[in-house]
């Protein structure tokens, strides 16, 4: 079993108080808070996967258009 030692008295107080209000444990309160925070954080970028996708796209026979190819002299679509 892993152990987490909370040394900040205020954090301990908050977790204990919230646990009392919810009728649960301080462990459950901390777990819920950490899971909620983790869910809101962006996932790390898989740079190897992104590079492979980039390489795949660059190898495609694509026609790259410039602004001049798409818009006329007044900036309107051709």
PDB file of N, CA, C and O in Angstrom:
ATOM      1  N   UNK A   1       0.845  -1.175   0.000  1.00  0.00           N
ATOM      2  CA  UNK A   1       0.000   0.000   0.000  1.00  0.00           C
ATOM      3  C   UNK A   1       0.889   1.238   0.000  1.00  0.00           C
ATOM      4  O   UNK A   1       1.836   1.329   0.781  1.00  0.00           O
ATOM      5  N   UNK A   2       0.579   2.196  -0.886  1.00  0.00           N
ATOM      6  CA  UNK A   2       1.345   3.436  -0.974  1.00  0.00           C
ATOM      7  C   UNK A   2       0.928   4.391   0.143  1.00  0.00           C
ATOM      8  O   UNK A   2      -0.180   4.311   0.672  1.00  0.00           O
ATOM      9  N   UNK A   3       1.832   5.281   0.480  1.00  0.00           N
ATOM     10  CA  UNK A   3       1.569   6.251   1.536  1.00  0.00           C
ATOM     11  C   UNK A   3       1.823   7.649   1.013  1.00  0.00           C
ATOM     12  O   UNK A   3       2.777   7.889   0.273  1.00  0.00           O
ATOM     13  N   UNK A   4       0.960   8.564   1.406  1.00  0.00           N
ATOM     14  CA  UNK A   4       1.126   9.975   1.069  1.00  0.00           C
ATOM     15  C   UNK A   4       1.123  10.732   2.389  1.00  0.00           C
ATOM     16  O   UNK A   4       0.150  10.673   3.141  1.00  0.00           O
ATOM     17  N   UNK A   5       2.194  11.434   2.666  1.00  0.00           N
ATOM     18  CA  UNK A   5       2.328  12.159   3.921  1.00  0.00           C
ATOM     19  C   UNK A   5       2.054  13.637   3.663  1.00  0.00           C
ATOM     20  O   UNK A   5       2.866  14.322   3.041  1.00  0.00           O
ATOM     21  N   UNK A   6       0.916  14.127   4.137  1.00  0.00           N
ATOM     22  CA  UNK A   6       0.544  15.533   3.982  1.00  0.00           C
ATOM     23  C   UNK A   6       1.130  16.310   5.154  1.00  0.00           C
ATOM     24  O   UNK A   6       0.745  16.097   6.304  1.00  0.00           O
ATOM     25  N   UNK A   7       2.049  17.196   4.863  1.00  0.00           N
ATOM     26  CA  UNK A   7       2.720  17.946   5.926  1.00  0.00           C
ATOM     27  C   UNK A   7       2.140  19.337   6.130  1.00  0.00           C
ATOM     28  O   UNK A   7       2.469  20.019   7.100  1.00  0.00           O
ATOM     29  N   UNK A   8       1.280  19.751   5.217  1.00  0.00           N
ATOM     30  CA  UNK A   8       0.675  21.070   5.320  1.00  0.00           C
ATOM     31  C   UNK A   8      -0.588  20.958   6.188  1.00  0.00           C
ATOM     32  O   UNK A   8      -1.550  20.299   5.794  1.00  0.00           O
ATOM     33  N   UNK A   9      -0.590  21.595   7.362  1.00  0.00           N
ATOM     34  CA  UNK A   9      -1.749  21.482   8.257  1.00  0.00           C
ATOM     35  C   UNK A   9      -3.052  21.982   7.624  1.00  0.00           C
ATOM     36  O   UNK A   9      -4.121  21.439   7.901  1.00  0.00           O
ATOM     37  N   UNK A  10      -2.970  22.992   6.794  1.00  0.00           N
ATOM     38  CA  UNK A  10      -4.175  23.533   6.161  1.00  0.00           C
ATOM     39  C   UNK A  10      -4.776  22.523   5.183  1.00  0.00           C
ATOM     40  O   UNK A  10      -5.996  22.370   5.121  1.00  0.00           O
ATOM     41  N   UNK A  11      -3.933  21.842   4.429  1.00  0.00           N
ATOM     42  CA  UNK A  11      -4.414  20.816   3.492  1.00  0.00           C
ATOM     43  C   UNK A  11      -5.086  19.691   4.274  1.00  0.00           C
ATOM     44  O   UNK A  11      -6.159  19.220   3.897  1.00  0.00           O
ATOM     45  N   UNK A  12      -4.463  19.273   5.340  1.00  0.00           N
ATOM     46  CA  UNK A  12      -5.041  18.220   6.185  1.00  0.00           C
ATOM     47  C   UNK A  12      -6.384  18.670   6.745  1.00  0.00           C
ATOM     48  O   UNK A  12      -7.346  17.901   6.743  1.00  0.00           O
ATOM     49  N   UNK A  13      -6.456  19.894   7.217  1.00  0.00           N
ATOM     50  CA  UNK A  13      -7.692  20.444   7.773  1.00  0.00           C
ATOM     51  C   UNK A  13      -8.804  20.481   6.719  1.00  0.00           C
ATOM     52  O   UNK A  13      -9.936  20.080   6.989  1.00  0.00           O
ATOM     53  N   UNK A  14      -8.475  20.963   5.521  1.00  0.00           N
ATOM     54  CA  UNK A  14      -9.467  21.037   4.449  1.00  0.00           C
ATOM     55  C   UNK A  14      -9.975  19.651   4.060  1.00  0.00           C
ATOM     56  O   UNK A  14     -11.180  19.448   3.905  1.00  0.00           O
ATOM     57  N   UNK A  15      -9.064  18.708   3.905  1.00  0.00           N
ATOM     58  CA  UNK A  15      -9.457  17.353   3.513  1.00  0.00           C
ATOM     59  C   UNK A  15     -10.333  16.711   4.581  1.00  0.00           C
ATOM     60  O   UNK A  15     -11.331  16.063   4.264  1.00  0.00           O
ATOM     61  N   UNK A  16      -9.965  16.890   5.828  1.00  0.00           N
ATOM     62  CA  UNK A  16     -10.737  16.322   6.933  1.00  0.00           C
ATOM     63  C   UNK A  16     -12.128  16.950   7.012  1.00  0.00           C
ATOM     64  O   UNK A  16     -13.119  16.240   7.184  1.00  0.00           O
ATOM     65  N   UNK A  17     -12.205  18.270   6.889  1.00  0.00           N
ATOM     66  CA  UNK A  17     -13.486  18.967   6.960  1.00  0.00           C
ATOM     67  C   UNK A  17     -14.394  18.566   5.805  1.00  0.00           C
ATOM     68  O   UNK A  17     -15.580  18.305   6.011  1.00  0.00           O
ATOM     69  N   UNK A  18     -13.855  18.514   4.602  1.00  0.00           N
ATOM     70  CA  UNK A  18     -14.664  18.136   3.446  1.00  0.00           C
ATOM     71  C   UNK A  18     -15.122  16.678   3.563  1.00  0.00           C
ATOM     72  O   UNK A  18     -16.250  16.345   3.199  1.00  0.00           O
ATOM     73  N   UNK A  19     -14.257  15.831   4.064  1.00  0.00           N
ATOM     74  CA  UNK A  19     -14.626  14.428   4.266  1.00  0.00           C
ATOM     75  C   UNK A  19     -15.779  14.321   5.273  1.00  0.00           C
ATOM     76  O   UNK A  19     -16.710  13.540   5.077  1.00  0.00           O
ATOM     77  N   UNK A  20     -15.711  15.098   6.331  1.00  0.00           N
ATOM     78  CA  UNK A  20     -16.776  15.089   7.333  1.00  0.00           C
ATOM     79  C   UNK A  20     -18.097  15.529   6.719  1.00  0.00           C
ATOM     80  O   UNK A  20     -19.140  14.924   6.969  1.00  0.00           O
ATOM     81  N   UNK A  21     -18.047  16.597   5.905  1.00  0.00           N
ATOM     82  CA  UNK A  21     -19.267  17.107   5.263  1.00  0.00           C
ATOM     83  C   UNK A  21     -19.853  16.096   4.287  1.00  0.00           C
ATOM     84  O   UNK A  21     -21.072  15.961   4.179  1.00  0.00           O
ATOM     85  N   UNK A  22     -18.990  15.395   3.585  1.00  0.00           N
ATOM     86  CA  UNK A  22     -19.453  14.415   2.594  1.00  0.00           C
ATOM     87  C   UNK A  22     -19.794  13.066   3.204  1.00  0.00           C
ATOM     88  O   UNK A  22     -20.449  12.235   2.574  1.00  0.00           O
ATOM     89  N   UNK A  23     -19.349  12.858   4.422  1.00  0.00           N
ATOM     90  CA  UNK A  23     -19.549  11.554   5.047  1.00  0.00           C
ATOM     91  C   UNK A  23     -18.659  10.497   4.444  1.00  0.00           C
ATOM     92  O   UNK A  23     -19.065   9.349   4.266  1.00  0.00           O
ATOM     93  N   UNK A  24     -17.440  10.895   4.130  1.00  0.00           N
ATOM     94  CA  UNK A  24     -16.488   9.982   3.497  1.00  0.00           C
ATOM     95  C   UNK A  24     -15.134  10.133   4.196  1.00  0.00           C
ATOM     96  O   UNK A  24     -15.057  10.662   5.304  1.00  0.00           O
ATOM     97  N   UNK A  25     -14.092   9.674   3.555  1.00  0.00           N
ATOM     98  CA  UNK A  25     -12.762   9.755   4.150  1.00  0.00           C
ATOM     99  C   UNK A  25     -11.942  10.868   3.496  1.00  0.00           C
ATOM    100  O   UNK A  25     -12.239  11.323   2.392  1.00  0.00           O
ATOM    101  N   UNK A  26     -10.903  11.286   4.214  1.00  0.00           N
ATOM    102  CA  UNK A  26      -9.991  12.282   3.650  1.00  0.00           C
ATOM    103  C   UNK A  26      -9.300  11.712   2.410  1.00  0.00           C
ATOM    104  O   UNK A  26      -9.022  12.445   1.460  1.00  0.00           O
ATOM    105  N   UNK A  27      -9.029  10.434   2.419  1.00  0.00           N
ATOM    106  CA  UNK A  27      -8.419   9.783   1.253  1.00  0.00           C
ATOM    107  C   UNK A  27      -9.320   9.911   0.031  1.00  0.00           C
ATOM    108  O   UNK A  27      -8.848  10.212  -1.065  1.00  0.00           O
ATOM    109  N   UNK A  28     -10.612   9.684   0.219  1.00  0.00           N
ATOM    110  CA  UNK A  28     -11.563   9.801  -0.899  1.00  0.00           C
ATOM    111  C   UNK A  28     -11.636  11.233  -1.403  1.00  0.00           C
ATOM    112  O   UNK A  28     -11.737  11.466  -2.608  1.00  0.00           O
ATOM    113  N   UNK A  29     -11.587  12.188  -0.491  1.00  0.00           N
ATOM    114  CA  UNK A  29     -11.628  13.605  -0.876  1.00  0.00           C
ATOM    115  C   UNK A  29     -10.396  13.957  -1.704  1.00  0.00           C
ATOM    116  O   UNK A  29     -10.512  14.604  -2.746  1.00  0.00           O
ATOM    117  N   UNK A  30      -9.225  13.538  -1.250  1.00  0.00           N
ATOM    118  CA  UNK A  30      -7.986  13.828  -1.977  1.00  0.00           C
ATOM    119  C   UNK A  30      -7.996  13.119  -3.329  1.00  0.00           C
ATOM    120  O   UNK A  30      -7.623  13.715  -4.339  1.00  0.00           O
ATOM    121  N   UNK A  31      -8.419  11.853  -3.360  1.00  0.00           N
ATOM    122  CA  UNK A  31      -8.487  11.105  -4.629  1.00  0.00           C
ATOM    123  C   UNK A  31      -9.416  11.799  -5.614  1.00  0.00           C
ATOM    124  O   UNK A  31      -9.064  11.977  -6.780  1.00  0.00           O
ATOM    125  N   UNK A  32     -10.607  12.195  -5.150  1.00  0.00           N
ATOM    126  CA  UNK A  32     -11.570  12.862  -6.027  1.00  0.00           C
ATOM    127  C   UNK A  32     -10.998  14.166  -6.586  1.00  0.00           C
ATOM    128  O   UNK A  32     -11.143  14.460  -7.773  1.00  0.00           O
ATOM    129  N   UNK A  33     -10.350  14.938  -5.722  1.00  0.00           N
ATOM    130  CA  UNK A  33      -9.767  16.213  -6.163  1.00  0.00           C
ATOM    131  C   UNK A  33      -8.663  15.985  -7.185  1.00  0.00           C
ATOM    132  O   UNK A  33      -8.579  16.704  -8.180  1.00  0.00           O
ATOM    133  N   UNK A  34      -7.817  14.991  -6.947  1.00  0.00           N
ATOM    134  CA  UNK A  34      -6.720  14.700  -7.876  1.00  0.00           C
ATOM    135  C   UNK A  34      -7.245  14.164  -9.207  1.00  0.00           C
ATOM    136  O   UNK A  34      -6.738  14.532 -10.267  1.00  0.00           O
ATOM    137  N   UNK A  35      -8.256  13.299  -9.156  1.00  0.00           N
ATOM    138  CA  UNK A  35      -8.836  12.772 -10.400  1.00  0.00           C
ATOM    139  C   UNK A  35      -9.490  13.883 -11.215  1.00  0.00           C
ATOM    140  O   UNK A  35      -9.372  13.916 -12.440  1.00  0.00           O
ATOM    141  N   UNK A  36     -10.178  14.789 -10.531  1.00  0.00           N
ATOM    142  CA  UNK A  36     -10.818  15.909 -11.222  1.00  0.00           C
ATOM    143  C   UNK A  36      -9.759  16.806 -11.865  1.00  0.00           C
ATOM    144  O   UNK A  36      -9.910  17.213 -13.017  1.00  0.00           O
ATOM    145  N   UNK A  37      -8.712  17.109 -11.145  1.00  0.00           N
ATOM    146  CA  UNK A  37      -7.637  17.962 -11.684  1.00  0.00           C
ATOM    147  C   UNK A  37      -6.935  17.277 -12.850  1.00  0.00           C
ATOM    148  O   UNK A  37      -6.648  17.913 -13.864  1.00  0.00           O
ATOM    149  N   UNK A  38      -6.658  15.988 -12.709  1.00  0.00           N
ATOM    150  CA  UNK A  38      -5.974  15.242 -13.775  1.00  0.00           C
ATOM    151  C   UNK A  38      -6.816  15.210 -15.043  1.00  0.00           C
ATOM    152  O   UNK A  38      -6.275  15.291 -16.146  1.00  0.00           O
ATOM    153  N   UNK A  39      -8.133  15.093 -14.901  1.00  0.00           N
ATOM    154  CA  UNK A  39      -9.020  15.052 -16.061  1.00  0.00           C
ATOM    155  C   UNK A  39      -9.043  16.378 -16.805  1.00  0.00           C
ATOM    156  O   UNK A  39      -9.306  16.409 -18.007  1.00  0.00           O
ATOM    157  N   UNK A  40      -8.773  17.465 -16.111  1.00  0.00           N
ATOM    158  CA  UNK A  40      -8.808  18.787 -16.732  1.00  0.00           C
ATOM    159  C   UNK A  40      -7.486  19.164 -17.401  1.00  0.00           C
ATOM    160  O   UNK A  40      -7.429  20.127 -18.166  1.00  0.00           O
ATOM    161  N   UNK A  41      -6.440  18.419 -17.118  1.00  0.00           N
ATOM    162  CA  UNK A  41      -5.138  18.724 -17.700  1.00  0.00           C
ATOM    163  C   UNK A  41      -5.047  18.159 -19.113  1.00  0.00           C
ATOM    164  O   UNK A  41      -5.532  17.059 -19.375  1.00  0.00           O
ATOM    165  N   UNK A  42      -4.425  18.911 -20.029  1.00  0.00           N
ATOM    166  CA  UNK A  42      -4.279  18.382 -21.390  1.00  0.00           C
ATOM    167  C   UNK A  42      -3.352  17.167 -21.408  1.00  0.00           C
ATOM    168  O   UNK A  42      -2.394  17.077 -20.640  1.00  0.00           O
ATOM    169  N   UNK A  43      -3.663  16.259 -22.287  1.00  0.00           N
ATOM    170  CA  UNK A  43      -2.823  15.070 -22.435  1.00  0.00           C
ATOM    171  C   UNK A  43      -1.493  15.474 -23.083  1.00  0.00           C
ATOM    172  O   UNK A  43      -1.472  16.359 -23.939  1.00  0.00           O
ATOM    173  N   UNK A  44      -0.398  14.845 -22.689  1.00  0.00           N
ATOM    174  CA  UNK A  44       0.885  15.172 -23.317  1.00  0.00           C
ATOM    175  C   UNK A  44       0.882  14.793 -24.799  1.00  0.00           C
ATOM    176  O   UNK A  44       0.215  13.840 -25.203  1.00  0.00           O
ATOM    177  N   UNK A  45       1.618  15.531 -25.588  1.00  0.00           N
ATOM    178  CA  UNK A  45       1.704  15.286 -27.027  1.00  0.00           C
ATOM    179  C   UNK A  45       2.630  14.104 -27.288  1.00  0.00           C
ATOM    180  O   UNK A  45       3.751  14.057 -26.781  1.00  0.00           O
ATOM    181  N   UNK A  46       2.156  13.161 -28.074  1.00  0.00           N
ATOM    182  CA  UNK A  46       2.980  12.033 -28.496  1.00  0.00           C
ATOM    183  C   UNK A  46       3.767  12.503 -29.716  1.00  0.00           C
ATOM    184  O   UNK A  46       3.303  12.385 -30.850  1.00  0.00           O
ATOM    185  N   UNK A  47       4.947  13.030 -29.473  1.00  0.00           N
ATOM    186  CA  UNK A  47       5.738  13.651 -30.536  1.00  0.00           C
ATOM    187  C   UNK A  47       6.151  12.655 -31.626  1.00  0.00           C
ATOM    188  O   UNK A  47       6.232  13.024 -32.797  1.00  0.00           O
ATOM    189  N   UNK A  48       6.408  11.425 -31.259  1.00  0.00           N
ATOM    190  CA  UNK A  48       6.771  10.419 -32.268  1.00  0.00           C
ATOM    191  C   UNK A  48       5.600  10.156 -33.208  1.00  0.00           C
ATOM    192  O   UNK A  48       5.780  10.050 -34.421  1.00  0.00           O
ATOM    193  N   UNK A  49       4.404  10.053 -32.645  1.00  0.00           N
ATOM    194  CA  UNK A  49       3.211   9.830 -33.475  1.00  0.00           C
ATOM    195  C   UNK A  49       2.937  11.036 -34.357  1.00  0.00           C
ATOM    196  O   UNK A  49       2.573  10.889 -35.524  1.00  0.00           O
ATOM    197  N   UNK A  50       3.111  12.221 -33.801  1.00  0.00           N
ATOM    198  CA  UNK A  50       2.904  13.442 -34.571  1.00  0.00           C
ATOM    199  C   UNK A  50       3.912  13.543 -35.713  1.00  0.00           C
ATOM    200  O   UNK A  50       3.545  13.920 -36.826  1.00  0.00           O
ATOM    201  N   UNK A  51       5.166  13.213 -35.453  1.00  0.00           N
ATOM    202  CA  UNK A  51       6.208  13.249 -36.484  1.00  0.00           C
ATOM    203  C   UNK A  51       5.895  12.246 -37.585  1.00  0.00           C
ATOM    204  O   UNK A  51       6.075  12.552 -38.764  1.00  0.00           O
ATOM    205  N   UNK A  52       5.429  11.053 -37.224  1.00  0.00           N
ATOM    206  CA  UNK A  52       5.081  10.034 -38.225  1.00  0.00           C
ATOM    207  C   UNK A  52       3.930  10.522 -39.104  1.00  0.00           C
ATOM    208  O   UNK A  52       3.943  10.315 -40.317  1.00  0.00           O
ATOM    209  N   UNK A  53       2.948  11.160 -38.501  1.00  0.00           N
ATOM    210  CA  UNK A  53       1.831  11.703 -39.273  1.00  0.00           C
ATOM    211  C   UNK A  53       2.308  12.817 -40.196  1.00  0.00           C
ATOM    212  O   UNK A  53       1.898  12.894 -41.354  1.00  0.00           O
ATOM    213  N   UNK A  54       3.164  13.667 -39.682  1.00  0.00           N
ATOM    214  CA  UNK A  54       3.708  14.762 -40.496  1.00  0.00           C
ATOM    215  C   UNK A  54       4.485  14.197 -41.693  1.00  0.00           C
ATOM    216  O   UNK A  54       4.328  14.669 -42.819  1.00  0.00           O
ATOM    217  N   UNK A  55       5.304  13.207 -41.448  1.00  0.00           N
ATOM    218  CA  UNK A  55       6.076  12.589 -42.536  1.00  0.00           C
ATOM    219  C   UNK A  55       5.145  11.966 -43.583  1.00  0.00           C
ATOM    220  O   UNK A  55       5.399  12.064 -44.783  1.00  0.00           O
ATOM    221  N   UNK A  56       4.073  11.331 -43.121  1.00  0.00           N
ATOM    222  CA  UNK A  56       3.111  10.710 -44.028  1.00  0.00           C
ATOM    223  C   UNK A  56       2.449  11.758 -44.916  1.00  0.00           C
ATOM    224  O   UNK A  56       2.314  11.555 -46.123  1.00  0.00           O
ATOM    225  N   UNK A  57       2.042  12.864 -44.332  1.00  0.00           N
ATOM    226  CA  UNK A  57       1.384  13.934 -45.096  1.00  0.00           C
ATOM    227  C   UNK A  57       2.362  14.553 -46.097  1.00  0.00           C
ATOM    228  O   UNK A  57       1.990  14.830 -47.237  1.00  0.00           O
ATOM    229  N   UNK A  58       3.597  14.767 -45.679  1.00  0.00           N
ATOM    230  CA  UNK A  58       4.579  15.379 -46.577  1.00  0.00           C
ATOM    231  C   UNK A  58       4.900  14.494 -47.777  1.00  0.00           C
ATOM    232  O   UNK A  58       5.304  14.992 -48.828  1.00  0.00           O
ATOM    233  N   UNK A  59       4.721  13.190 -47.625  1.00  0.00           N
ATOM    234  CA  UNK A  59       4.982  12.257 -48.732  1.00  0.00           C
ATOM    235  C   UNK A  59       3.811  12.170 -49.709  1.00  0.00           C
ATOM    236  O   UNK A  59       3.953  11.618 -50.801  1.00  0.00           O
ATOM    237  N   UNK A  60       2.667  12.705 -49.326  1.00  0.00           N
ATOM    238  CA  UNK A  60       1.492  12.660 -50.204  1.00  0.00           C
ATOM    239  C   UNK A  60       1.682  13.612 -51.373  1.00  0.00           C
ATOM    240  O   UNK A  60       2.359  14.634 -51.264  1.00  0.00           O
ATOM    241  N   UNK A  61       1.074  13.258 -52.485  1.00  0.00           N
ATOM    242  CA  UNK A  61       1.150  14.093 -53.679  1.00  0.00           C
ATOM    243  C   UNK A  61       0.039  15.142 -53.596  1.00  0.00           C
ATOM    244  O   UNK A  61      -1.010  15.003 -54.224  1.00  0.00           O
ATOM    245  N   UNK A  62       0.283  16.178 -52.821  1.00  0.00           N
ATOM    246  CA  UNK A  62      -0.718  17.210 -52.591  1.00  0.00           C
ATOM    247  C   UNK A  62      -0.412  18.456 -53.414  1.00  0.00           C
ATOM    248  O   UNK A  62       0.742  18.738 -53.736  1.00  0.00           O
ATOM    249  N   UNK A  63      -1.451  19.182 -53.744  1.00  0.00           N
ATOM    250  CA  UNK A  63      -1.283  20.459 -54.432  1.00  0.00           C
ATOM    251  C   UNK A  63      -1.402  21.549 -53.374  1.00  0.00           C
ATOM    252  O   UNK A  63      -2.449  21.716 -52.748  1.00  0.00           O
ATOM    253  N   UNK A  64      -0.322  22.278 -53.189  1.00  0.00           N
ATOM    254  CA  UNK A  64      -0.322  23.353 -52.196  1.00  0.00           C
ATOM    255  C   UNK A  64      -0.664  24.657 -52.909  1.00  0.00           C
ATOM    256  O   UNK A  64       0.022  25.063 -53.847  1.00  0.00           O
ATOM    257  N   UNK A  65      -1.726  25.303 -52.458  1.00  0.00           N
ATOM    258  CA  UNK A  65      -2.180  26.541 -53.076  1.00  0.00           C
ATOM    259  C   UNK A  65      -1.766  27.742 -52.235  1.00  0.00           C
ATOM    260  O   UNK A  65      -1.796  27.705 -51.004  1.00  0.00           O
ATOM    261  N   UNK A  66      -1.382  28.797 -52.926  1.00  0.00           N
ATOM    262  CA  UNK A  66      -1.058  30.041 -52.227  1.00  0.00           C
ATOM    263  C   UNK A  66      -2.313  30.911 -52.150  1.00  0.00           C
ATOM    264  O   UNK A  66      -3.340  30.578 -52.741  1.00  0.00           O
ATOM    265  N   UNK A  67      -2.230  32.003 -51.435  1.00  0.00           N
ATOM    266  CA  UNK A  67      -3.347  32.944 -51.367  1.00  0.00           C
ATOM    267  C   UNK A  67      -3.712  33.451 -52.756  1.00  0.00           C
ATOM    268  O   UNK A  67      -4.889  33.641 -53.065  1.00  0.00           O
ATOM    269  N   UNK A  68      -2.694  33.672 -53.598  1.00  0.00           N
ATOM    270  CA  UNK A  68      -2.945  34.158 -54.964  1.00  0.00           C
ATOM    271  C   UNK A  68      -3.722  33.140 -55.798  1.00  0.00           C
ATOM    272  O   UNK A  68      -4.468  33.515 -56.702  1.00  0.00           O
ATOM    273  N   UNK A  69      -3.548  31.865 -55.496  1.00  0.00           N
ATOM    274  CA  UNK A  69      -4.287  30.818 -56.212  1.00  0.00           C
ATOM    275  C   UNK A  69      -5.761  30.794 -55.811  1.00  0.00           C
ATOM    276  O   UNK A  69      -6.618  30.406 -56.604  1.00  0.00           O
ATOM    277  N   UNK A  70      -6.049  31.206 -54.592  1.00  0.00           N
ATOM    278  CA  UNK A  70      -7.402  31.092 -54.050  1.00  0.00           C
ATOM    279  C   UNK A  70      -8.195  32.395 -54.151  1.00  0.00           C
ATOM    280  O   UNK A  70      -9.401  32.372 -54.394  1.00  0.00           O
ATOM    281  N   UNK A  71      -7.513  33.539 -53.963  1.00  0.00           N
ATOM    282  CA  UNK A  71      -8.208  34.832 -53.906  1.00  0.00           C
ATOM    283  C   UNK A  71      -7.808  35.738 -55.068  1.00  0.00           C
ATOM    284  O   UNK A  71      -6.680  35.680 -55.557  1.00  0.00           O
ATOM    285  N   UNK A  72      -8.752  36.577 -55.500  1.00  0.00           N
ATOM    286  CA  UNK A  72      -8.442  37.523 -56.580  1.00  0.00           C
ATOM    287  C   UNK A  72      -7.774  38.768 -56.004  1.00  0.00           C
ATOM    288  O   UNK A  72      -7.466  38.823 -54.813  1.00  0.00           O
ATOM    289  N   UNK A  73      -7.552  39.762 -56.855  1.00  0.00           N
ATOM    290  CA  UNK A  73      -6.831  40.981 -56.439  1.00  0.00           C
ATOM    291  C   UNK A  73      -7.593  41.806 -55.398  1.00  0.00           C
ATOM    292  O   UNK A  73      -7.006  42.663 -54.737  1.00  0.00           O
ATOM    293  N   UNK A  74      -8.897  41.551 -55.252  1.00  0.00           N
ATOM    294  CA  UNK A  74      -9.707  42.251 -54.253  1.00  0.00           C
ATOM    295  C   UNK A  74      -9.850  41.450 -52.959  1.00  0.00           C
ATOM    296  O   UNK A  74     -10.550  41.870 -52.037  1.00  0.00           O
ATOM    297  N   UNK A  75      -9.183  40.297 -52.896  1.00  0.00           N
ATOM    298  CA  UNK A  75      -9.252  39.459 -51.697  1.00  0.00           C
ATOM    299  C   UNK A  75     -10.480  38.576 -51.636  1.00  0.00           C
ATOM    300  O   UNK A  75     -10.770  37.981 -50.597  1.00  0.00           O
ATOM    301  N   UNK A  76     -11.202  38.484 -52.737  1.00  0.00           N
ATOM    302  CA  UNK A  76     -12.400  37.649 -52.793  1.00  0.00           C
ATOM    303  C   UNK A  76     -12.044  36.287 -53.371  1.00  0.00           C
ATOM    304  O   UNK A  76     -11.132  36.179 -54.190  1.00  0.00           O
ATOM    305  N   UNK A  77     -12.753  35.255 -52.953  1.00  0.00           N
ATOM    306  CA  UNK A  77     -12.476  33.925 -53.518  1.00  0.00           C
ATOM    307  C   UNK A  77     -12.682  33.933 -55.029  1.00  0.00           C
ATOM    308  O   UNK A  77     -13.611  34.557 -55.542  1.00  0.00           O
ATOM    309  N   UNK A  78     -11.811  33.238 -55.719  1.00  0.00           N
ATOM    310  CA  UNK A  78     -11.919  33.155 -57.184  1.00  0.00           C
ATOM    311  C   UNK A  78     -13.066  32.256 -57.565  1.00  0.00           C
ATOM    312  O   UNK A  78     -13.324  32.054 -58.751  1.00  0.00           O
TER     313      UNK A  78
END
